Amino acid sequence: MDSHPIASGSKKKPSPLPKPTRKLLCLGIEGSANKFGAGIISHEPPRAGTMKKATVVTVLSNVRHTYITPAGEGFLPSDTARHHREWAVKVIKEAVRKAGVRMEDLDVIAFTKGPGMGGPLQVGALVARTLSLLHNIPLVGVNHCIGHIEMGRQITSSTNPIVLYVSGGNTQVIAYSQQRYRIFGETLDIAIGNCLDRFARVIGLPNDPSPGYNIEVEARRGKRLVVLPYGTKGMDITLAGILTSVEAYTKNKNYRPFPHQPRSQDIPQTNNTPNKPPLLPKMTPTTSTEVKDDPENFSNKFEITRQISKDIENTNQDIITPQDLCHSLQETTFAMLVEITERAMAHVGSKDVLIVGGVGCNLRLQEMMGIMTSERGGRVFSTDQSFCIDNGIMIAQAGLLAFRMGKVTKMENSGVTQRYVRSLVKTLLVYHFRNIPLSILKLLSHLTS
């Protein structure tokens, strides 16, 4: 997409992005988490004889390899970096081969500068610097979050959507205005993808193809909805407490784990801590009741009398399955995401939503968001797994857009930044405090830099 409209209701300004005068090629390298990806994209001038004036964008290749750990285990930065070092050359060679180009044909090499895991990020940056020096090709460091958004906008042709960015490391509601992405709401603790992945490990789901996908599959078989805390905090959400609460259900006597997995209380204790009976929230077979959170006493929402816990355990009809918990976790957390997204839509007057990030592949999330947007006369946009999950082509797209704007990363500035997302957060000041004097804005901006 060449133009970035500002918020609805404002007059559309011409895009500052210059049109390419020739075919431009970019290699994108992504390695911020457990996937190493490489992709090559081209931007060409509008073809002669066509009515369209937009730049012709073509995905020439998009290759990636995923580091998968055994069931019940996450991935450590050191092990993930080792995986990236092993697969970097193979993945890039395959991307170049599929694109039908030579390294010398590239105009720019883009790499993920951050945010992400330090070790894996460094591998991607090192590979990009090496190729840049070997072939004398300019470098562009890319914000991983922007890569997701720009590729989503390009694939779906969405013009002015509210963006819901949901992945293993990020959960944000974002809008674009005045050539900046502005964060309206985000998670206050863990990301939605991290929440799903960690629960998948608790109930013994495999990591292949991904824990989140396996949660989605099991959730479709769920038959009941258990009560979980509903953690919206204005435009933000909190997920750590929900994870703690749903994990508590796995320690209940009425919980029936997968055949290959023992119940939590059946696992021998490895320390001297006594195996105390779990304290669980009350369940209902069909509906979910909103649980109000007390920010002053957050931990108390998980505490309940032993009598209620005992009553649940003694009721034969109250069988809890992993599928029920997967279903309940999805329904509760996704409802929270839909709520804060709708608030952002109302704030800026936008009718459309673009879902990006790995969790954006979840069909239930897309369905729930579609119901909300249709009620507002809008649409929901999403992509398939080729572009939703971390990949190199999204880094190539964002990098080539930056390159066309004249941005190049110097070699001495090509290090990685695990908290690169701060560049997005700082733009909050301009939006939320637009009525505050400029002198105060400058002071606030200085304090957050």
Long-range contacts (C-beta under 8 A, 24 or more apart in sequence): 1-54, 1-150, 1-153, 1-154, 1-157, 1-159, 2-54, 2-55, 3-159, 4-176, 4-179, 5-159, 5-160, 5-176, 6-176, 6-177, 6-178, 7-160, 7-175, 7-177, 7-348, 7-349, 7-350, 8-160, 8-348, 8-349, 8-350, 8-351, 9-349, 16-179, 16-405, 17-401, 17-404, 17-405, 18-404, 18-405, 19-45, 19-46, 19-55, 20-44, 20-45, 20-55, 20-404, 21-45, 24-107, 24-108, 24-400, 24-403, 24-404, 25-60, 25-99, 25-101, 25-105, 25-106, 25-107, 25-108, 26-106, 26-107, 26-108, 26-109, 26-110, 26-140, 26-396, 26-397, 26-399, 26-400, 26-403, 27-92, 27-95, 27-96, 27-103, 27-106, 27-108, 27-109, 27-110, 27-131, 27-392, 27-396, 28-110, 28-111, 28-142, 28-147, 28-392, 28-393, 28-394, 28-395, 28-396, 28-397, 28-398, 28-399, 29-92, 29-109, 29-110, 29-111, 29-112, 29-124, 29-127, 29-128, 29-392, 29-395, 30-64, 30-111, 30-112, 30-124, 30-144, 30-147, 30-390, 30-391, 30-392, 30-394, 30-395, 31-84, 31-88, 31-112, 31-116, 31-120, 31-121, 31-123, 31-124, 31-127, 32-112, 32-114, 32-115, 32-116, 32-117, 32-120, 32-121, 32-124, 32-144, 32-169, 32-390, 33-75, 33-80, 33-116, 33-117, 33-120, 33-168, 33-169, 33-390, 34-66, 34-67, 34-68, 34-75, 34-80, 34-83, 34-120, 35-64, 35-65, 35-66, 35-67, 35-389, 35-390, 35-391, 36-64, 36-65, 36-67, 36-83, 36-84, 36-87, 36-88, 36-91, 36-120, 36-123, 36-124, 37-62, 37-63, 37-64, 37-65, 37-91, 37-390, 37-391, 37-392, 37-393, 37-395, 38-63, 38-64, 38-91, 38-92, 38-94, 38-95, 38-392, 39-63, 39-95, 39-391, 39-392, 39-393, 39-394, 39-395, 39-396, 40-95, 40-96, 40-98, 40-99, 40-101, 40-106, 40-393, 40-396, 41-393, 41-396, 41-397, 41-400, 43-400, 43-404, 57-154, 57-397, 59-393, 60-98, 60-99, 60-100, 60-101, 61-94, 61-95, 61-96, 61-97, 61-98, 61-99, 61-393, 62-95, 62-386, 62-387, 62-391, 62-392, 62-393, 63-91, 63-94, 63-95, 63-98, 63-392, 64-91, 64-389, 64-390, 64-391, 64-392, 65-90, 65-91, 66-209, 66-210, 68-207, 68-208, 68-209, 69-207, 70-207, 71-201, 71-204, 71-205, 71-206, 71-207, 72-201, 72-204, 73-201, 73-207, 74-197, 74-198, 74-201, 77-117, 77-118, 77-119, 77-120, 78-119, 80-117, 80-119, 80-120, 81-117, 81-119, 81-120, 81-122, 81-123, 84-120, 84-123, 84-124, 85-123, 88-123, 88-124, 88-127, 91-392, 92-127, 92-131, 95-392, 103-131, 103-134, 103-135, 103-137, 104-135, 106-135, 106-137, 107-137, 107-138, 107-400, 107-403, 108-137, 108-138, 108-139, 108-140, 108-399, 108-400, 108-403, 108-408, 109-137, 109-138, 109-139, 109-140, 109-399, 110-139, 110-140, 110-141, 110-142, 110-395, 110-396, 110-398, 110-399, 110-400, 110-402, 110-403, 111-139, 111-140, 111-141, 111-142, 111-395, 111-399, 111-414, 112-141, 112-142, 112-144, 112-147, 112-395, 112-416, 113-141, 113-142, 113-143, 113-144, 113-409, 113-414, 113-415, 113-416, 113-417, 113-420, 114-143, 114-144, 114-416, 114-417, 114-418, 114-419, 114-420, 114-421, 115-143, 115-144, 115-145, 115-169, 115-170, 115-417, 115-418, 115-419, 115-420, 115-421, 116-144, 116-169, 116-416, 116-418, 117-418, 118-416, 118-418, 121-416, 121-418, 122-416, 124-416, 125-414, 125-415, 125-416, 128-414, 129-411, 129-414, 132-411, 133-411, 138-403, 138-408, 138-409, 139-408, 139-409, 139-410, 139-411, 139-414, 140-399, 140-400, 140-402, 140-403, 140-407, 140-408, 140-409, 141-409, 141-413, 141-414, 142-395, 142-398, 142-399, 142-402, 143-398, 143-420, 143-421, 143-423, 143-424, 144-390, 144-395, 144-420, 145-170, 145-172, 145-174, 145-181, 145-421, 145-424, 146-181, 146-398, 147-394, 147-395, 147-397, 147-398, 147-399, 148-356, 148-357, 148-394, 149-174, 149-181, 149-354, 149-356, 150-394, 150-397, 150-398, 150-401, 151-356, 151-383, 151-387, 151-391, 151-393, 151-394, 151-397, 151-398, 152-354, 152-355, 152-356, 152-360, 152-381, 152-382, 152-383, 152-387, 152-388, 153-354, 154-397, 155-383, 155-387, 156-354, 156-381, 156-382, 156-383, 158-352, 158-354, 158-381, 159-352, 160-350, 160-352, 161-350, 161-352, 161-353, 161-354, 161-381, 162-341, 162-344, 162-345, 162-348, 162-350, 162-352, 162-353, 162-354, 163-353, 163-354, 163-355, 163-356, 164-337, 164-341, 164-353, 164-354, 164-355, 164-356, 164-360, 164-369, 165-356, 165-357, 166-191, 166-192, 166-193, 166-337, 166-355, 166-356, 166-357, 166-358, 166-359, 166-360, 166-365, 167-191, 167-192, 167-193, 167-357, 167-358, 167-359, 167-360, 167-390, 168-193, 168-194, 168-197, 168-212, 168-358, 168-359, 169-193, 169-194, 170-357, 170-421, 171-237, 171-239, 171-337, 172-424, 173-235, 173-340, 173-341, 173-344, 174-424, 175-344, 175-348, 175-350, 177-348, 177-431, 178-430, 180-427, 180-430, 181-424, 181-427, 182-424, 182-427, 182-428, 182-430, 182-431, 183-424, 183-425, 183-427, 183-428, 184-235, 184-340, 184-343, 184-344, 184-347, 184-431, 185-234, 185-235, 185-236, 185-237, 185-340, 185-343, 185-344, 186-236, 186-237, 187-236, 187-237, 187-238, 187-239, 188-233, 188-236, 188-237, 188-238, 189-238, 189-239, 189-240, 190-239, 190-240, 190-243, 191-239, 192-239, 192-333, 192-337, 192-359, 193-357, 193-358, 193-359, 194-239, 195-239, 195-240, 195-242, 195-243, 195-329, 195-333, 196-329, 196-330, 196-333, 196-359, 198-243, 199-243, 199-246, 199-247, 199-325, 199-326, 199-329, 202-247, 202-250, 203-250, 203-257, 203-258, 203-261, 203-322, 203-325, 203-326, 204-257, 204-258, 204-260, 204-261, 205-322, 210-358, 210-389, 212-358, 212-359, 212-361, 212-362, 213-361, 215-326, 215-329, 215-330, 216-326, 216-330, 216-362, 216-363, 216-364, 218-322, 218-323, 218-326, 218-327, 219-323, 219-326, 219-327, 219-329, 219-330, 219-364, 220-323, 220-327, 220-364, 221-323, 221-327, 222-321, 222-323, 222-324, 222-325, 222-326, 222-327, 222-328, 223-321, 223-323, 223-324, 223-327, 224-283, 224-285, 224-286, 224-320, 224-324, 224-327, 224-328, 225-284, 225-285, 225-286, 225-287, 225-288, 225-324, 225-327, 225-328, 225-331, 226-281, 226-283, 226-284, 226-288, 226-320, 226-324, 226-325, 226-328, 227-281, 227-282, 227-283, 227-284, 227-288, 227-289, 227-291, 227-328, 228-281, 228-288, 228-291, 228-328, 228-329, 228-332, 229-281, 229-291, 229-293, 229-301, 229-302, 229-332, 230-290, 230-291, 230-292, 230-293, 230-332, 230-335, 230-336, 231-293, 231-336, 232-336, 232-339, 232-340, 233-293, 233-295, 235-340, 235-343, 235-344, 236-340, 237-333, 237-336, 237-337, 237-340, 238-293, 239-333, 241-293, 241-298, 241-301, 241-302, 242-329, 242-332, 242-333, 244-302, 245-281, 245-302, 246-325, 246-328, 246-329, 248-278, 248-279, 248-280, 248-281, 248-302, 249-280, 249-320, 249-325, 250-325, 251-278, 251-280, 252-278, 252-280, 252-309, 252-312, 252-313, 252-320, 253-313, 254-312, 254-313, 254-315, 254-318, 254-319, 254-320, 255-320, 255-321, 256-319, 256-320, 256-321, 256-322, 257-322, 258-322, 277-306, 277-309, 278-309, 279-303, 279-304, 279-306, 279-309, 280-304, 280-308, 280-309, 280-312, 282-308, 282-312, 283-312, 283-318, 283-320, 288-328, 288-331, 288-332, 330-362, 330-364, 330-365, 331-364, 334-362, 334-364, 334-365, 334-368, 335-368, 337-365, 337-369, 338-368, 338-369, 338-372, 341-369, 341-372, 342-372, 342-376, 345-373, 345-376, 345-378, 350-378, 351-376, 351-377, 351-378, 351-379, 352-378, 352-379, 352-380, 352-381, 353-378, 353-379, 353-380, 353-381, 354-380, 354-381, 354-382, 355-380, 355-381, 355-382, 356-382, 356-383, 356-388, 357-388, 358-388, 358-389, 358-390, 360-388, 361-385, 361-388, 361-389, 422-448
